[in-house]
Amino acid sequence: MKKLLVSATCLLAMMSCKQEKKETVNATVVEEVEVVENEWEVLFDGTSLDQWKEFKTDGVSDAWKIEGDALVYTPPAEGEEQQNHDLVTRKEYTDFVLTLNWKISEAGNSGVFWGVSEDEKFGTGYQTGPEIQILDNDKHPDAKAGTTHQASALYDMVAPAKDATKPVGEWNTMVITVNHKEHKGSVTLNGEEMVTFPVANDEWDAMVAKSKFAGWDGFGKYTTGKIGLQDHHNVVSFRNIKIKQL
């Protein structure tokens, strides 16, 4: 009886030790996952617009609404279309990787900006922020203005390698990288590299000088600025917006 009791006690001790070890391992795994996840800042996860506001205001109008897990821009009612509803982040960013999904409406046009300044002398995000184009390449007239105006282009400056867009109404995945320390940026659309470009150097200045933005006060000058989603008077949707600072 005494031997049986000792064996049972040892067994319980071994089980307890294994359980403690298992819990320690699990805790380590959870901690490692959290560290990796914390490299990315969630800008929109389908539940809140706390990270955003409209350009030069402190809130978000009804033009932007959460529908399901998506952030949807719908042009305002007639008579309000002259108001600008560009959406910008509350925080500013310098070097980053931005990833998001976008879906454009038929014949629709929009874009993603970076380096946006809200200085009083500027009226919209595109006056300072370089734009990565979002477009219905088939039906929007801007697509006929040249490949530098098509989806995933660095607008009016660098054309995409190809048309990698999904059909209108389907989600596209876009990754924008801007690294001023290395003087380079890139755009990936649906897993394919579309565009590479210089930033914050003589090559950038020369590229801007050959574009419609030549001579624009402030355009592309803000290495630190806000991320923007464009109001181009067409329905556009975004989801899963995350950013990682470099």
C-alpha positions as CSV (number, residue, x, y, z in Angstrom):
1,M,0.0,0.0,0.0
2,K,2.8,2.4,0.9
3,K,4.6,1.6,-2.5
4,L,1.4,2.3,-4.4
5,L,1.0,5.6,-2.6
6,V,4.6,6.7,-3.5
7,S,4.1,5.8,-7.1
8,A,0.9,7.7,-7.3
9,T,2.6,10.7,-5.7
10,C,5.5,10.6,-8.2
11,L,3.0,10.3,-11.1
12,L,1.1,13.3,-9.9
13,A,4.4,15.2,-9.5
14,M,5.5,14.3,-13.1
15,M,2.1,15.3,-14.5
16,S,2.3,18.7,-12.7
17,C,5.8,19.3,-14.0
18,K,4.7,18.5,-17.5
19,Q,1.7,20.8,-17.2
20,E,3.9,23.6,-15.9
21,K,6.3,23.1,-18.8
22,K,3.5,23.0,-21.3
23,E,2.1,26.3,-19.9
24,T,5.5,27.9,-20.0
25,V,6.0,26.8,-23.7
26,N,2.5,28.1,-24.6
27,A,3.2,31.4,-22.9
28,T,6.4,31.8,-24.8
29,V,4.7,31.1,-28.1
30,V,1.9,33.6,-27.3
31,E,4.5,36.3,-26.4
32,E,6.4,35.7,-29.7
33,V,3.3,36.0,-31.8
34,E,2.4,39.2,-30.0
35,V,5.8,40.7,-30.8
36,V,5.4,39.9,-34.5
37,E,1.9,41.3,-34.6
38,N,2.9,44.4,-32.8
39,E,5.2,45.3,-35.7
40,W,2.1,46.2,-37.6
41,E,-0.3,49.0,-36.7
42,V,-3.9,48.3,-37.6
43,L,-5.4,51.4,-39.3
44,F,-8.7,49.8,-40.2
45,D,-10.0,46.3,-39.2
46,G,-13.7,46.8,-40.1
47,T,-14.8,48.0,-36.6
48,S,-13.6,51.5,-36.1
49,L,-12.5,54.7,-37.8
50,D,-10.6,56.0,-34.7
51,Q,-7.3,56.1,-36.7
52,W,-8.8,58.4,-39.4
53,K,-10.4,61.8,-40.0
54,E,-11.3,63.8,-43.0
55,F,-8.7,66.3,-44.5
56,K,-8.4,69.4,-42.3
57,T,-11.4,68.4,-40.1
58,D,-11.5,66.5,-36.8
59,G,-14.2,64.0,-37.8
60,V,-15.5,61.7,-40.6
61,S,-18.6,62.6,-42.6
62,D,-21.3,60.2,-43.7
63,A,-19.6,59.9,-47.1
64,W,-17.4,57.2,-45.4
65,K,-19.2,54.3,-43.8
66,I,-18.3,50.9,-42.4
67,E,-20.2,48.2,-44.3
68,G,-19.5,44.7,-43.0
69,D,-15.7,44.6,-42.8
70,A,-15.2,47.3,-45.4
71,L,-14.7,51.1,-45.4
72,V,-16.8,52.4,-48.2
73,Y,-16.8,55.9,-49.7
74,T,-20.0,57.0,-51.4
75,P,-20.2,60.4,-53.2
76,P,-22.3,62.9,-51.2
77,A,-25.7,64.1,-52.4
78,E,-25.9,66.6,-55.2
79,G,-24.8,70.0,-54.1
80,E,-22.1,68.7,-51.7
81,E,-19.9,67.3,-54.4
82,Q,-17.5,70.3,-54.3
83,Q,-16.6,69.5,-50.7
84,N,-13.4,67.5,-50.3
85,H,-13.7,64.3,-48.3
86,D,-10.2,62.9,-48.5
87,L,-9.6,60.6,-45.6
88,V,-6.3,60.9,-43.7
89,T,-4.6,59.2,-40.8
90,R,-4.5,61.0,-37.5
91,K,-0.8,60.1,-37.2
92,E,2.1,60.9,-39.5
93,Y,4.5,58.4,-41.0
94,T,7.9,58.6,-42.7
95,D,9.3,55.1,-43.7
96,F,6.7,52.3,-43.9
97,V,5.1,49.4,-45.5
98,L,1.4,49.9,-46.0
99,T,-0.9,47.0,-47.0
100,L,-4.6,47.1,-47.8
101,N,-7.4,45.6,-50.0
102,W,-9.3,47.9,-52.4
103,K,-12.3,47.4,-54.6
104,I,-13.3,50.0,-57.1
105,S,-16.8,50.6,-58.6
106,E,-17.5,50.4,-62.4
107,A,-15.7,53.3,-64.1
108,G,-14.4,54.4,-60.7
109,N,-11.3,56.3,-59.7
110,S,-9.5,56.7,-56.3
111,G,-6.0,56.5,-54.9
112,V,-3.8,56.2,-51.9
113,F,-1.5,59.1,-50.8
114,W,1.4,59.4,-48.5
115,G,3.3,62.4,-47.2
116,V,0.1,64.5,-47.0
117,S,0.3,67.8,-45.3
118,E,-2.7,69.6,-43.7
119,D,-1.1,73.0,-43.9
120,E,-3.8,75.7,-44.3
121,K,-2.5,76.6,-47.8
122,F,-3.5,73.2,-49.2
123,G,-7.0,72.2,-50.0
124,T,-6.8,68.5,-50.8
125,G,-4.5,65.6,-50.2
126,Y,-3.2,65.3,-53.7
127,Q,-1.6,68.8,-53.6
128,T,1.2,67.4,-51.4
129,G,0.8,63.6,-51.3
130,P,2.1,61.4,-54.2
131,E,-0.6,59.0,-55.3
132,I,-0.8,55.4,-56.1
133,Q,-3.7,55.1,-58.5
134,I,-6.8,53.0,-58.0
135,L,-8.9,52.7,-61.2
136,D,-11.2,50.7,-63.3
137,N,-8.7,50.4,-66.2
138,D,-11.4,49.3,-68.6
139,K,-14.0,52.0,-68.2
140,H,-12.6,55.1,-66.5
141,P,-11.4,57.7,-69.1
142,D,-8.2,58.4,-67.1
143,A,-6.9,55.0,-68.2
144,K,-6.8,56.3,-71.8
145,A,-4.5,59.2,-70.7
146,G,-1.5,56.8,-70.5
147,T,-0.3,53.9,-68.4
148,T,1.0,56.3,-65.7
149,H,-2.7,57.0,-64.9
150,Q,-3.7,53.3,-64.6
151,A,-4.2,51.2,-61.5
152,S,-1.1,50.8,-59.2
153,A,0.8,53.6,-61.1
154,L,2.7,56.2,-59.2
155,Y,0.3,58.7,-60.7
156,D,1.6,60.6,-63.7
157,M,5.1,59.5,-63.1
158,V,5.8,55.8,-63.2
159,A,3.6,53.3,-65.1
160,P,2.9,49.8,-63.7
161,A,4.7,46.8,-65.2
162,K,1.3,45.3,-66.3
163,D,-2.4,45.3,-65.6
164,A,-2.7,43.0,-62.6
165,T,-6.1,44.2,-61.4
166,K,-9.0,41.9,-60.6
167,P,-12.3,42.5,-62.3
168,V,-14.4,45.4,-61.1
169,G,-16.2,44.4,-57.9
170,E,-13.5,42.0,-56.7
171,W,-10.9,42.8,-54.0
172,N,-7.3,43.7,-54.9
173,T,-4.4,43.5,-52.5
174,M,-1.9,46.3,-52.6
175,V,1.4,46.8,-50.8
176,I,3.1,50.2,-50.8
177,T,6.6,50.6,-49.5
178,V,8.3,54.0,-49.0
179,N,11.8,54.1,-47.5
180,H,13.4,57.5,-47.5
181,K,16.5,56.1,-45.8
182,E,17.2,54.0,-48.8
183,H,15.7,56.5,-51.3
184,K,13.3,54.0,-52.8
185,G,9.7,53.0,-53.0
186,S,7.6,50.2,-54.6
187,V,4.1,49.0,-55.2
188,T,3.0,45.4,-55.3
189,L,-0.5,44.5,-56.6
190,N,-2.0,41.1,-56.1
191,G,1.4,39.6,-55.4
192,E,3.2,41.1,-58.4
193,E,5.7,44.0,-58.3
194,M,4.2,46.8,-60.4
195,V,6.3,49.9,-59.7
196,T,9.6,50.9,-58.2
197,F,10.6,54.6,-57.8
198,P,13.2,56.8,-56.1
199,V,12.2,59.1,-53.2
200,A,13.8,62.1,-51.5
201,N,16.7,62.6,-53.9
202,D,17.7,64.2,-57.2
203,E,16.1,61.4,-59.2
204,W,12.8,62.1,-57.5
205,D,13.0,65.8,-58.2
206,A,13.8,65.1,-61.9
207,M,10.8,62.8,-62.1
208,V,8.4,65.3,-60.6
209,A,9.8,68.0,-62.9
210,K,8.6,66.0,-65.9
211,S,5.1,65.4,-64.5
212,K,1.9,67.5,-64.1
213,F,3.2,68.3,-60.6
214,A,6.1,70.3,-61.7
215,G,6.2,73.6,-59.8
216,W,3.5,72.6,-57.4
217,D,4.3,74.1,-54.0
218,G,4.7,71.3,-51.5
219,F,4.1,68.3,-53.7
220,G,6.2,65.4,-52.6
221,K,8.2,67.6,-50.2
222,Y,6.9,66.1,-46.9
223,T,9.0,63.1,-46.0
224,T,6.9,62.8,-42.9
225,G,3.1,63.1,-43.5
226,K,-0.2,61.4,-43.4
227,I,-1.6,58.5,-45.3
228,G,-4.6,59.5,-47.4
229,L,-7.5,57.7,-49.1
230,Q,-8.9,59.8,-52.0
231,D,-12.3,61.2,-52.6
232,H,-12.6,61.2,-56.4
233,H,-16.4,61.3,-56.5
234,N,-16.7,57.5,-57.2
235,V,-17.6,54.6,-54.9
236,V,-14.5,52.8,-53.6
237,S,-14.0,50.3,-50.8
238,F,-11.1,49.5,-48.5
239,R,-10.4,46.8,-45.9
240,N,-7.6,45.2,-43.8
241,I,-5.5,48.4,-43.7
242,K,-2.2,47.9,-41.8
243,I,1.1,49.8,-41.6
244,K,4.6,48.8,-40.4
245,Q,7.1,51.5,-39.8
246,L,10.6,50.9,-41.1
